[in-house]
C-alpha cells in the first residue's frame, strides 16, 4: 500500500479509502487510520483497482432456476441464462470459494402468503410468459406444472410455479450440484431480493457482508432491481458484467452497466479469477 495521503470517501460509519496509486479500498476497516485489512482481494474494474475483504464479500447469484432455464420445461437449450451458468461454473463460483467469499443463491421462493399478497403487475407478467417450446403451457405463479421428464428418463413433479422447495424453483442442475451447506439461500418474492420483504438483508448484515458481486439473469430486471436496492441500502455493489445476461435488447443491459460505472464500477468474472489465483493480485496475508 502506498504511503501517499488517502482520501476518505463517505461518512464515519461507511467509508471508502482512495489513492491515485492503489485505487479504492473497500475493505471497511474500523477507522480510516486503522491498520490495513489482510488478506484482501484486488480487482481490476472499469473504474480503477478495487480492494475488497473476502470475509466481507458475497457473490449473489440471481434467478438461475429450473423454471427459467430448464429445457425439460420447454426453455430453449441455448438460453442466455445457460451461457451465464457456464461462465459462473468456469470462472466465478470455485474462484470465490478459494478465499472464502460467501456464495448467496438469491432465487424466487414463494409462500402461500406471498401469492395472496402478490402485486398485480408481477402476477400478470408471469401469466403472460409463453416463452416455452413444445406443447406445455404454464399458467402463472403458484400454478401446478405437473410431471416433468428429465434427460435420464426419470420423471419428477415440477411442483407449483416458483413456490419454495419445488423442483422448478431449485437452481438449475449444474448450479444445484455446486450448492454447499454453508452457502446462503435467500428466497425472494419480488423482482428485487433487497426490497425489504425477505430475511436476506438481515442475514448478510449479521455476517458482516459489505460488498456484493452480482451475477445472474436478467440483468435489467431481477439482477438490476436487486443491485439497485442493495446499493441504496449501503452495500458496495459490483456486477460481473459478463456473469450477467438478459433476453431484453442490448441497450437494457448496457443501461444498468452504465449506471453502475457512473456510481461505482463493474468487473468481469475473468478479472475475478485473476484476482484470486493464477498469479493475480490476491494478497494472502
C-alpha positions as CSV (number, residue, x, y, z in Angstrom):
1,X,0.0,0.0,0.0
2,X,1.3,3.4,-0.9
3,X,2.3,6.0,1.7
4,X,0.6,8.8,-0.1
5,X,-2.3,10.6,1.6
6,X,-5.5,8.6,1.5
7,X,-8.8,10.3,0.6
8,X,-11.7,9.3,2.8
9,X,-14.9,9.0,0.8
10,X,-18.1,8.7,2.8
11,X,-19.1,9.2,6.4
12,X,-17.9,8.0,9.8
13,X,-19.7,4.6,9.7
14,X,-19.5,3.8,6.0
15,X,-16.5,5.0,4.0
16,X,-14.0,4.0,1.3
17,X,-10.4,5.0,1.1
18,X,-8.8,6.2,-2.2
19,X,-5.3,6.8,-3.5
20,X,-4.3,7.5,-7.1
21,X,-1.7,4.8,-6.9
22,X,-3.8,2.0,-5.4
23,X,-7.4,2.9,-6.3
24,X,-10.3,2.3,-4.0
25,X,-10.1,0.4,-0.7
26,X,-13.5,-1.2,0.1
27,X,-12.2,-3.4,3.0
28,X,-14.1,-1.3,5.6
29,X,-11.5,-1.1,8.4
30,X,-12.9,0.3,11.8
31,X,-11.5,3.8,11.1
32,X,-9.7,5.4,8.2
33,X,-6.4,5.3,10.2
34,X,-6.7,1.6,11.2
35,X,-4.2,-0.9,10.1
36,X,-4.8,-2.3,6.6
37,X,-7.0,-5.4,6.4
38,X,-5.4,-8.5,5.1
39,X,-5.9,-10.8,3.2
40,X,-7.5,-8.6,0.5
41,X,-8.8,-9.2,-3.0
42,X,-7.6,-6.8,-5.6
43,X,-9.9,-6.4,-8.6
44,X,-9.3,-4.5,-11.8
45,X,-12.7,-2.8,-12.6
46,X,-13.9,-0.5,-15.3
47,X,-13.1,2.5,-13.0
48,X,-10.0,1.6,-11.1
49,X,-8.4,-1.1,-9.0
50,X,-10.6,-2.0,-6.0
51,X,-9.6,-3.8,-2.8
52,X,-12.1,-6.0,-1.0
53,X,-12.0,-8.0,2.1
54,X,-13.0,-11.6,1.1
55,X,-14.6,-12.2,4.5
56,X,-16.9,-9.2,3.9
57,X,-17.7,-10.1,0.3
58,X,-20.5,-12.3,-1.2
59,X,-21.2,-13.5,-4.7
60,X,-25.0,-13.1,-5.3
61,X,-26.3,-15.4,-8.0
62,X,-29.8,-14.3,-9.1
63,X,-32.6,-16.4,-10.6
64,X,-30.7,-19.2,-12.4
65,X,-33.5,-21.6,-11.7
66,X,-35.1,-24.6,-13.5
67,X,-38.2,-22.6,-14.2
68,X,-36.3,-20.0,-16.2
69,X,-33.7,-22.3,-17.8
70,X,-34.6,-26.0,-18.0
71,X,-35.1,-27.4,-21.5
72,X,-37.2,-30.1,-19.8
73,X,-39.8,-27.4,-19.3
74,X,-39.5,-26.2,-22.9
75,X,-37.0,-23.5,-22.4
76,X,-34.6,-23.1,-25.3
77,X,-31.4,-25.1,-24.7
78,X,-29.2,-22.1,-25.8
79,X,-30.8,-19.6,-23.5
80,X,-28.6,-16.7,-22.5
81,X,-29.0,-17.7,-18.9
82,X,-27.4,-21.0,-19.6
83,X,-24.4,-19.2,-21.0
84,X,-24.1,-17.3,-17.7
85,X,-24.3,-20.7,-15.9
86,X,-21.3,-21.9,-17.9
87,X,-19.4,-18.7,-17.2
88,X,-20.0,-19.0,-13.4
89,X,-19.0,-22.6,-13.3
90,X,-15.8,-21.9,-15.2
91,X,-14.7,-18.6,-13.7
92,X,-16.6,-17.5,-10.6
93,X,-18.1,-20.0,-8.1
94,X,-15.0,-22.1,-7.4
95,X,-12.9,-18.9,-7.6
96,X,-15.0,-17.3,-4.9
97,X,-14.8,-20.3,-2.6
98,X,-10.9,-20.2,-2.6
99,X,-10.6,-17.0,-0.5
100,X,-13.8,-17.7,1.4
101,X,-16.2,-15.4,-0.4
102,X,-19.8,-16.2,0.7
103,X,-22.0,-17.7,-2.0
104,X,-25.6,-16.5,-2.0
105,X,-28.3,-18.1,-4.1
106,X,-31.0,-15.5,-4.5
107,X,-34.0,-17.2,-6.0
108,X,-37.7,-16.9,-6.3
109,X,-39.2,-18.9,-3.5
110,X,-42.8,-18.1,-2.7
111,X,-45.2,-19.0,0.1
112,X,-49.0,-19.0,0.1
113,X,-49.0,-15.6,1.8
114,X,-46.7,-14.3,-0.9
115,X,-49.1,-15.5,-3.6
116,X,-52.1,-13.9,-1.8
117,X,-50.3,-10.6,-1.5
118,X,-48.6,-10.6,-4.9
119,X,-48.7,-7.3,-6.9
120,X,-51.0,-7.5,-9.9
121,X,-48.2,-6.3,-12.2
122,X,-46.0,-9.3,-11.3
123,X,-48.9,-11.8,-11.4
124,X,-49.8,-10.6,-14.9
125,X,-46.2,-10.7,-16.1
126,X,-45.7,-14.3,-15.2
127,X,-49.1,-15.3,-16.5
128,X,-48.1,-13.8,-19.9
129,X,-44.9,-15.8,-20.1
130,X,-45.2,-18.0,-23.2
131,X,-41.5,-18.5,-23.9
132,X,-41.8,-22.3,-23.9
133,X,-41.1,-24.6,-26.8
134,X,-43.5,-27.5,-27.2
135,X,-47.0,-28.1,-26.0
136,X,-46.5,-27.3,-22.3
137,X,-48.3,-24.2,-21.1
138,X,-47.8,-22.9,-17.6
139,X,-50.4,-20.6,-16.2
140,X,-48.5,-18.5,-13.7
141,X,-47.2,-18.1,-10.2
142,X,-48.4,-20.9,-7.9
143,X,-49.9,-23.0,-10.6
144,X,-49.2,-26.7,-10.9
145,X,-46.7,-27.7,-13.5
146,X,-47.2,-31.4,-13.4
147,X,-44.8,-34.2,-14.2
148,X,-41.5,-33.3,-16.0
149,X,-39.4,-35.9,-17.8
150,X,-35.7,-35.4,-17.4
151,X,-33.0,-36.4,-19.7
152,X,-32.2,-39.6,-17.9
153,X,-35.8,-40.8,-18.4
154,X,-36.8,-40.1,-14.8
155,X,-39.9,-38.2,-14.1
156,X,-40.2,-35.5,-11.4
157,X,-43.0,-33.5,-10.1
158,X,-42.4,-30.0,-11.4
159,X,-44.3,-28.5,-8.5
160,X,-46.1,-25.2,-8.2
161,X,-44.5,-22.3,-10.1
162,X,-41.7,-20.7,-8.1
163,X,-43.0,-21.8,-4.8
164,X,-40.4,-22.8,-2.2
165,X,-38.9,-26.3,-2.2
166,X,-40.1,-27.3,-5.6
167,X,-38.2,-28.8,-8.5
168,X,-38.9,-25.8,-10.7
169,X,-37.7,-23.2,-8.2
170,X,-34.4,-25.0,-7.5
171,X,-31.2,-23.8,-9.1
172,X,-30.7,-25.4,-12.5
173,X,-28.9,-28.8,-12.2
174,X,-25.3,-27.7,-12.9
175,X,-25.5,-25.0,-10.2
176,X,-27.5,-27.1,-7.8
177,X,-24.6,-29.6,-7.8
178,X,-22.4,-26.7,-6.6
179,X,-24.5,-25.8,-3.6
180,X,-22.8,-26.4,-0.2
181,X,-24.3,-26.4,3.3
182,X,-22.6,-23.1,4.3
183,X,-24.0,-21.2,1.3
184,X,-26.8,-18.8,1.9
185,X,-30.2,-19.4,0.4
186,X,-32.4,-16.3,0.1
187,X,-36.0,-16.7,-1.1
188,X,-37.3,-13.6,-2.8
189,X,-40.9,-12.6,-3.6
190,X,-40.4,-9.6,-5.9
191,X,-38.0,-8.9,-8.8
192,X,-35.7,-7.4,-6.2
193,X,-34.3,-9.5,-3.4
194,X,-33.4,-6.4,-1.4
195,X,-36.6,-4.5,-1.2
196,X,-37.2,-5.5,2.4
197,X,-39.5,-8.4,2.1
198,X,-37.0,-11.1,2.8
199,X,-34.8,-12.0,5.8
200,X,-31.8,-12.0,3.5
201,X,-30.7,-8.5,4.2
202,X,-30.5,-9.2,8.0
203,X,-28.6,-12.4,7.4
204,X,-26.0,-10.7,5.2
205,X,-25.6,-7.9,7.7
206,X,-25.2,-10.3,10.6
207,X,-22.4,-12.0,8.8
208,X,-20.6,-8.7,8.2
209,X,-21.0,-8.7,4.5
210,X,-20.3,-5.3,3.0
211,X,-19.5,-5.9,-0.7
212,X,-21.8,-7.8,-3.2
213,X,-20.7,-9.2,-6.5
214,X,-23.8,-9.7,-8.7
215,X,-24.4,-12.4,-11.3
216,X,-27.4,-14.0,-13.0
217,X,-30.4,-13.1,-15.1
218,X,-32.0,-10.9,-16.2
219,X,-29.5,-8.0,-15.9
220,X,-32.1,-5.3,-16.3
221,X,-34.8,-7.0,-14.2
222,X,-34.1,-9.1,-11.2
223,X,-30.4,-8.6,-11.1
224,X,-30.7,-4.9,-11.7
225,X,-33.5,-4.4,-9.3
226,X,-31.7,-6.3,-6.5
227,X,-28.4,-4.4,-7.2
228,X,-30.1,-1.0,-7.1
229,X,-32.0,-1.7,-3.9
230,X,-28.8,-3.1,-2.2
231,X,-26.9,-0.1,-3.4
232,X,-29.5,2.3,-1.9
233,X,-29.2,0.4,1.4
234,X,-25.5,0.9,1.7
235,X,-23.8,-2.2,0.3
236,X,-20.9,-1.9,-2.1
237,X,-22.2,-3.4,-5.4
238,X,-20.1,-4.7,-8.3
239,X,-21.9,-6.5,-11.2
240,X,-19.9,-9.2,-13.0
241,X,-20.7,-7.7,-16.4
242,X,-20.0,-11.0,-18.3
243,X,-21.6,-13.0,-15.5
244,X,-25.0,-11.4,-16.1
245,X,-27.3,-11.7,-19.1
246,X,-30.7,-10.7,-20.3
247,X,-33.2,-11.6,-23.0
248,X,-34.0,-7.9,-23.4
249,X,-32.4,-5.7,-26.1
250,X,-28.8,-5.0,-25.6
251,X,-29.4,-1.4,-24.6
252,X,-31.2,-2.6,-21.5
253,X,-28.1,-4.4,-20.2
254,X,-25.9,-1.5,-21.1
255,X,-28.1,0.9,-19.2
256,X,-27.6,-1.0,-16.0
257,X,-23.8,-1.3,-16.6
258,X,-23.6,2.5,-17.4
259,X,-25.3,3.5,-14.2
260,X,-23.1,1.1,-12.2
261,X,-19.9,2.5,-13.8
262,X,-21.1,6.1,-13.0
263,X,-21.9,5.3,-9.4
264,X,-19.1,2.9,-8.7
265,X,-17.7,0.3,-11.1
266,X,-18.2,-3.2,-12.7
267,X,-15.8,-6.0,-13.3
268,X,-15.8,-9.2,-15.3
269,X,-15.6,-12.8,-14.0
270,X,-12.1,-13.3,-15.6
271,X,-10.8,-10.3,-13.6
272,X,-12.2,-12.0,-10.5
273,X,-10.4,-15.2,-11.3
274,X,-7.2,-13.4,-12.0
275,X,-7.6,-11.5,-8.7
276,X,-7.8,-14.7,-6.7
277,X,-5.4,-17.0,-8.4
278,X,-3.1,-17.7,-11.3
279,X,-0.6,-15.1,-10.2
280,X,-3.1,-12.4,-9.8
281,X,-3.0,-9.7,-7.1
282,X,-4.8,-11.6,-4.3
283,X,-2.8,-10.8,-1.2
284,X,-2.8,-13.8,1.0
285,X,-1.7,-12.3,4.3
